[in-house]
Amino acid sequence: MARAFDCDVVVVAAGVAGLTAARGLAEAGASVVLLEAAERVGGRVHTVRLAGSNLPVETGAEFVHGRPPELIALAHEAGLTLVEREGKFYSFENGRLDEAEWEDSAFEVLDQLPEEGDQPFSEFLASQKLPEKTAKRVTDYVEGFNAADARVIGTAALRKQQQAEEAIEGERIFHVLEGYDRVPLFLLDRFLAAGGRVHLETPVTEITWKRGEALVRTANAAVMELRARRVVVALPLGVLKAGTVTVSPMPQQAAEAIRKLVMGAATRVTLSFRERFWDEDAPGLSFLFAAGEVVPVWWNPAADSAVLTGWIGGPSAARGPMGESLRHAGLATLGRIFGREDLGSLLLDWNSHDWQRDPLSLGAYSYVPAGAVEASEALAEAFEDTLYFCGEHTDTTGQWGTVHAAMRSGMRVVRAIGNSPVSH
Ligand SMILES: Cc1cc2nc3c(=O)[nH]c(=O)nc-3n(C[C@H](O)[C@H](O)[C@H](O)COP(=O)(O)OP(=O)(O)OC[C@H]3O[C@@H](n4cnc5c(N)ncnc54)[C@H](O)[C@@H]3O)c2cc1C
């Protein structure tokens, strides 16, 4: 590592976390190079357009959960419109479609999570001696929302998450009307305006570092390698776990944390129809819960949209259908719920992205197993003021698996570097 530095900081990966860090550092006066494997920025925020849909369609993150101040401020700065999704909830059980309360039994149990200790959620639930039907609903809710296995996710993390959500009105949900991808695109725009440089289609393969310097190797012959004073690793947990990017030395506590945290599984399929065929049976539908169906959760993004998105989260997503078979399973589920056999002929377009098998994510989003609630804090350390990790899995505020967690983690790195004894 003898040659001069190419820049002050290399940021590895341009999801919302990496973009937030890169923008903040560049605006603070550092020379920053951002390296991204894909041909686009945004990572798990990925918006597409579908035939027949008057709104952009999300393939990854869709909702702004509650009123997280940093994301609300960014949306405001970028001139984006946040539209609250209100409407009615329906449930389909024993062949009947009825208007329902929003998973109220799940919320009641989550309010009873123990103040002390940490155990797998399924063990805690068993100790509550709830009727079988209620326990199943609660398990479905926890697994679906957290993309988690109820036998693994810990009560300490769920409690921390509950408290964090209460602080931001987490039960409210909003869409970014112009498309969620406008968030990462705005961050990129600000980063470039502050003098930052970005290389797309540049997968990082290896990071070697010691105090005060880092060498980042890539598989892009036009970039090859960069030498910097610091490196920010904003790769997803799934990629870190797979070890396809080597970090040497990997600090012991970071390795432990990466091993302990879990990358959850979630699958979504978005179906764009010729007409809102559900309006008669389920007027005003926003969410529909169909426990026991292959695709058990559905939502309609807006009262004037003929789009339905189906969701499978947790273990059933990991082993469930994908691609064409997911489209078939989704249409079959809706056909049963609404007693229709002609839905295939009403379908104009559809989309689904396999985040589990996408080598650039290797999962949907992270969750915290019992006994690992400190793991994200361990990853959030500034290692020798040179190596930093960010990304939703490094969130220390209990909001793992969200866009605002990714933002928060990027902002934490900006603060840590700003406060560090080594100047840019
Ligand atoms: C299906 C789904 C639904 C979701 N729904 C919501 C929601 O409604 N609301 C919400 O708040 N959150 C939601 N999330 C979670 C949210 O999308 C993530 O928490 C957030 O976008 C993660 O940002 P990140 O920057 O940490 O990681 P990512 O967005 O994954 O960014 C990591 C980047 O690393 C890049 N990369 C990978 N390997 C390399 C390499 N070797 N070299 C260089 N770059 C590399 C990737 O291409 C990617 O751009 C959802 C996620 C999924 C998958």
The ligand as an ORCA input file, in Angstrom:
! r2SCAN-3c Opt
* xyz 0 1
  C     -39.374     -7.138     -0.504
  C     -38.924     -6.049      0.428
  C     -39.854     -5.188      0.985
  C     -39.460     -4.188      1.857
  N     -40.399     -3.317      2.344
  C     -39.996     -2.261      3.081
  C     -40.929     -1.239      3.414
  O     -42.098     -1.295      3.024
  N     -40.483     -0.191      4.151
  C     -39.186     -0.100      4.569
  O     -38.856      0.884      5.261
  N     -38.277     -1.047      4.234
  C     -38.647     -2.113      3.492
  N     -37.734     -3.039      3.101
  C     -36.362     -2.955      3.625
  C     -35.523     -1.876      2.927
  O     -35.619     -2.044      1.542
  C     -34.064     -2.041      3.377
  O     -33.991     -2.054      4.795
  C     -33.151     -0.913      2.881
  O     -33.450     -0.527      1.563
  C     -31.719     -1.402      2.993
  O     -30.809     -0.417      2.568
  P     -29.246     -0.721      2.668
  O     -28.550      0.434      2.092
  O     -28.938     -1.147      4.057
  O     -29.016     -2.031      1.767
  P     -29.295     -2.272      0.200
  O     -30.418     -1.441     -0.274
  O     -29.393     -3.736      0.028
  O     -27.971     -1.732     -0.488
  C     -26.815     -2.524     -0.566
  C     -26.155     -2.335     -1.914
  O     -25.003     -3.205     -1.975
  C     -24.796     -3.501     -3.331
  N     -23.814     -4.588     -3.417
  C     -23.970     -5.898     -3.112
  N     -22.807     -6.561     -3.289
  C     -21.891     -5.645     -3.701
  C     -20.490     -5.708     -4.021
  N     -19.791     -6.843     -3.957
  N     -19.858     -4.564     -4.388
  C     -20.535     -3.393     -4.456
  N     -21.856     -3.273     -4.166
  C     -22.525     -4.390     -3.780
  C     -26.194     -3.836     -3.791
  O     -26.290     -3.823     -5.206
  C     -26.999     -2.706     -3.123
  O     -27.114     -1.583     -3.980
  C     -38.087     -4.047      2.200
  C     -37.151     -4.895      1.627
  C     -37.550     -5.887      0.743
  C     -36.517     -6.777      0.125
*
